[in-house]
Amino acid sequence: MKIHHVACLEDNYAYLIIDESTKEAAAVDPVEPEKVLKAAQEHGVQVKLVLTTHHHWDHAGGNEKIKQLMPGIKVYGGSVDNVKGCTDKVDNGDKISLGADIQILSLHTPCHTKGHISYYVTSKEGEDPAVFTGDTLFIAGCGKFFEGTAEQMHQSLCVTLGSLPEPTRVYCGHEYTVKNLQFALTVEPDNAKIKEKLSWAQQQREAGLPTVPSTIVSEMETNPFMRADLPELQERVGCHTAVDALREIRQRKDNWRG
């Protein structure tokens, strides 16, 4: 399995997931379809299906166009998310196959939107899995609670995504990492892992390189939203439960001007 970033719009990422033995690919959130198909051509692969994480235009806005460019292509999206151009609705636990070796598991991760889907992707044994988290989980951050609650975001982040294998690579929908880590330091100023990752992320961006992917284990160490279960973090933000801590951190982030 190979994964390629395709930078779109101002700070979005679309992705190509490639099954190397068949040269078949899935496009994740191809908001600029021409760009994504050009990247597929450059890598000598054929896009067979589209995985849409959620209905917002900067993720689903290319679906109708890619269907025009590739008649008959399957476009997957959450069953309750009203995804533009969706041909195949998925629910939590639904499985999709790609090529010879790739299995894709749909995970319902609501809150940013009510039907948001993250896609957990596994390939041959010995290869680290990957998860495409759209705008639910960002590197060192999470999406705004547009259509859901802190309870839902806690379930999505700390339970659903937090229970994936630690080496799982995390591919999110936007390049927000530097700002997210700067904010994370306001929550945990003494967290050495956050400082270290921020320094690395700044170097990546200065070199014009992405900060994606992260890993689940790295998020557990540096992402305040995924650390809301820790009593010491709850205490730091003046809360007694993980859900309250998550809500408080999100409110702080919404008001933070960096």
C-alpha positions as semicolon CSV with decimal commas, in nm:
position;residue;x (nm);y (nm);z (nm)
1;M;0,000;0,000;0,000
2;K;0,127;0,344;-0,095
3;I;-0,033;0,673;0,011
4;H;0,022;1,004;-0,166
5;H;-0,083;1,353;-0,054
6;V;-0,244;1,587;-0,302
7;A;-0,246;1,944;-0,168
8;C;-0,576;2,116;-0,257
9;L;-0,728;2,462;-0,206
10;E;-0,542;2,660;0,062
11;D;-0,466;2,397;0,324
12;N;-0,667;2,084;0,237
13;Y;-0,528;1,742;0,163
14;A;-0,679;1,489;-0,073
15;Y;-0,509;1,148;-0,082
16;L;-0,447;0,858;-0,314
17;I;-0,444;0,514;-0,153
18;I;-0,270;0,278;-0,394
19;D;-0,279;-0,101;-0,410
20;E;0,067;-0,163;-0,553
21;S;0,004;-0,506;-0,703
22;T;-0,296;-0,400;-0,916
23;K;-0,220;-0,026;-0,951
24;E;-0,574;0,049;-0,840
25;A;-0,635;0,353;-0,621
26;A;-0,892;0,519;-0,399
27;A;-0,916;0,898;-0,384
28;V;-0,996;1,048;-0,043
29;D;-1,185;1,382;-0,050
30;P;-1,079;1,478;-0,405
31;V;-1,206;1,838;-0,388
32;E;-0,992;1,928;-0,692
33;P;-1,050;1,618;-0,909
34;E;-0,827;1,724;-1,200
35;K;-0,533;1,759;-0,962
36;V;-0,601;1,421;-0,804
37;L;-0,642;1,243;-1,140
38;K;-0,322;1,407;-1,268
39;A;-0,138;1,272;-0,961
40;A;-0,289;0,927;-1,030
41;Q;-0,162;0,944;-1,388
42;E;0,186;1,044;-1,269
43;H;0,193;0,741;-1,040
44;G;0,059;0,513;-1,313
45;V;-0,255;0,416;-1,122
46;Q;-0,627;0,405;-1,194
47;V;-0,872;0,562;-0,951
48;K;-1,148;0,310;-0,883
49;L;-1,342;0,475;-0,602
50;V;-1,383;0,787;-0,393
51;L;-1,395;0,795;-0,012
52;T;-1,568;1,106;0,124
53;T;-1,517;1,182;0,493
54;H;-1,801;1,436;0,528
55;H;-2,037;1,665;0,340
56;H;-1,853;1,999;0,368
57;W;-1,780;2,144;0,024
58;D;-1,401;2,150;0,072
59;H;-1,412;1,769;0,104
60;A;-1,714;1,661;-0,104
61;G;-1,716;1,950;-0,353
62;G;-1,528;1,757;-0,624
63;N;-1,750;1,449;-0,626
64;E;-1,988;1,552;-0,906
65;K;-1,696;1,659;-1,124
66;I;-1,497;1,337;-1,073
67;K;-1,812;1,142;-1,170
68;Q;-1,825;1,339;-1,496
69;L;-1,456;1,276;-1,558
70;M;-1,481;0,906;-1,467
71;P;-1,830;0,777;-1,549
72;G;-1,937;0,487;-1,329
73;I;-1,692;0,561;-1,045
74;K;-1,820;0,470;-0,698
75;V;-1,839;0,753;-0,446
76;Y;-1,868;0,647;-0,081
77;G;-1,998;0,869;0,199
78;G;-2,167;0,849;0,538
79;S;-2,531;0,735;0,523
80;V;-2,659;1,022;0,737
81;D;-2,427;1,293;0,604
82;N;-2,600;1,392;0,279
83;V;-2,273;1,380;0,081
84;K;-2,291;1,542;-0,261
85;G;-2,244;1,296;-0,546
86;C;-2,256;0,992;-0,316
87;T;-2,340;0,666;-0,497
88;D;-2,275;0,422;-0,209
89;K;-2,372;0,508;0,149
90;V;-2,169;0,358;0,432
91;D;-2,235;0,303;0,800
92;N;-2,008;0,219;1,091
93;G;-1,844;-0,120;1,030
94;D;-1,903;-0,133;0,653
95;K;-1,611;-0,274;0,456
96;I;-1,479;-0,182;0,110
97;S;-1,209;-0,367;-0,086
98;L;-0,949;-0,206;-0,310
99;G;-0,726;-0,401;-0,548
100;A;-0,582;-0,730;-0,426
101;D;-0,465;-0,644;-0,076
102;I;-0,638;-0,338;0,067
103;Q;-0,936;-0,347;0,304
104;I;-1,114;-0,029;0,409
105;L;-1,329;-0,018;0,724
106;S;-1,579;0,266;0,771
107;L;-1,582;0,417;1,119
108;H;-1,861;0,655;1,218
109;T;-1,685;0,948;1,391
110;P;-1,958;1,210;1,439
111;C;-1,947;1,559;1,590
112;H;-1,790;1,789;1,327
113;T;-2,075;1,660;1,110
114;K;-2,337;1,412;1,222
115;G;-2,246;1,147;0,965
116;H;-1,867;1,196;0,948
117;I;-1,682;0,880;0,846
118;S;-1,316;0,799;0,908
119;Y;-1,168;0,524;0,691
120;Y;-0,936;0,267;0,851
121;V;-0,718;0,104;0,587
122;T;-0,519;-0,218;0,619
123;S;-0,303;-0,398;0,367
124;K;-0,056;-0,688;0,371
125;E;0,068;-0,819;0,703
126;G;0,369;-0,625;0,825
127;E;0,245;-0,294;0,683
128;D;0,127;-0,031;0,930
129;P;-0,242;0,051;0,888
130;A;-0,364;0,403;0,809
131;V;-0,671;0,603;0,904
132;F;-0,817;0,895;0,708
133;T;-0,982;1,117;0,966
134;G;-1,114;1,410;0,760
135;D;-1,201;1,690;1,002
136;T;-1,263;1,476;1,312
137;L;-0,901;1,425;1,418
138;F;-0,630;1,667;1,312
139;I;-0,268;1,636;1,407
140;A;-0,269;1,775;1,764
141;G;-0,628;1,894;1,721
142;C;-0,988;1,811;1,634
143;G;-1,266;1,960;1,424
144;K;-1,512;2,218;1,549
145;F;-1,831;2,077;1,704
146;F;-2,055;2,201;1,420
147;E;-2,322;1,929;1,433
148;G;-2,248;1,739;1,751
149;T;-2,155;1,738;2,117
150;A;-1,847;1,696;2,336
151;E;-1,981;1,350;2,425
152;Q;-1,975;1,252;2,057
153;M;-1,629;1,395;1,999
154;H;-1,500;1,208;2,303
155;Q;-1,644;0,884;2,166
156;S;-1,504;0,953;1,817
157;L;-1,154;1,053;1,930
158;C;-1,080;0,874;2,253
159;V;-1,282;0,555;2,199
160;T;-1,322;0,486;1,825
161;L;-0,993;0,630;1,693
162;G;-0,807;0,594;2,023
163;S;-0,855;0,216;2,018
164;L;-0,684;0,171;1,678
165;P;-0,336;0,013;1,686
166;E;-0,074;0,262;1,806
167;P;0,136;0,254;1,484
168;T;-0,170;0,345;1,270
169;R;-0,076;0,639;1,045
170;V;-0,312;0,935;1,074
171;Y;-0,399;1,127;0,756
172;C;-0,620;1,428;0,825
173;G;-0,803;1,675;0,603
174;H;-0,604;1,994;0,667
175;E;-0,254;2,126;0,732
176;Y;-0,324;2,283;1,072
177;T;-0,044;2,116;1,269
178;V;0,179;2,410;1,367
179;K;-0,112;2,618;1,503
180;N;-0,260;2,313;1,679
181;L;0,069;2,235;1,855
182;Q;0,113;2,601;1,955
183;F;-0,232;2,585;2,115
184;A;-0,156;2,245;2,275
185;L;0,135;2,412;2,457
186;T;-0,109;2,656;2,619
187;V;-0,287;2,353;2,769
188;E;0,025;2,157;2,862
189;P;0,323;2,398;2,872
190;D;0,552;2,133;3,021
191;N;0,481;1,858;2,767
192;A;0,823;1,790;2,609
193;K;0,670;1,576;2,332
194;I;0,457;1,872;2,216
195;K;0,761;2,104;2,211
196;E;0,962;1,849;2,016
197;K;0,684;1,790;1,762
198;L;0,621;2,164;1,718
199;S;0,987;2,223;1,636
200;W;0,976;1,938;1,382
201;A;0,647;2,062;1,229
202;Q;0,785;2,415;1,187
203;Q;1,090;2,275;1,005
204;Q;0,864;2,065;0,778
205;R;0,652;2,366;0,682
206;E;0,954;2,591;0,626
207;A;1,080;2,326;0,384
208;G;0,740;2,319;0,212
209;L;0,673;1,965;0,333
210;P;0,356;1,823;0,490
211;T;0,334;1,735;0,861
212;V;0,103;1,445;0,774
213;P;0,091;1,159;0,863
214;S;0,106;1,139;1,239
215;T;0,039;0,817;1,432
216;I;-0,220;0,724;1,692
217;V;0,053;0,689;1,956
218;S;0,193;1,034;1,873
219;E;-0,157;1,184;1,904
220;M;-0,199;1,017;2,244
221;E;0,120;1,195;2,353
222;T;0,066;1,541;2,200
223;N;-0,302;1,601;2,118
224;P;-0,486;1,761;2,414
225;F;-0,824;1,641;2,281
226;M;-0,707;1,279;2,279
227;R;-0,552;1,324;2,625
228;A;-0,880;1,435;2,785
229;D;-0,907;1,098;2,965
230;L;-0,593;1,179;3,172
231;P;-0,675;1,301;3,525
232;E;-0,375;1,538;3,523
233;L;-0,500;1,708;3,207
234;Q;-0,855;1,733;3,346
235;E;-0,713;1,895;3,659
236;R;-0,509;2,139;3,453
237;V;-0,823;2,269;3,277
238;G;-1,035;2,262;3,594
239;C;-1,258;1,969;3,501
240;H;-1,349;1,636;3,659
241;T;-1,447;1,427;3,356
242;A;-1,299;1,358;3,014
243;V;-1,605;1,498;2,834
244;D;-1,598;1,823;3,036
245;A;-1,224;1,857;2,973
246;L;-1,274;1,804;2,600
247;R;-1,553;2,064;2,591
248;E;-1,342;2,314;2,787
249;I;-1,036;2,265;2,562
250;R;-1,251;2,307;2,248
251;Q;-1,399;2,632;2,385
252;R;-1,051;2,759;2,462
253;K;-0,935;2,667;2,113
254;D;-1,236;2,841;1,955
255;N;-1,145;3,162;2,141
256;W;-0,766;3,131;2,097
257;R;-0,610;3,376;1,857
258;G;-0,259;3,231;1,857
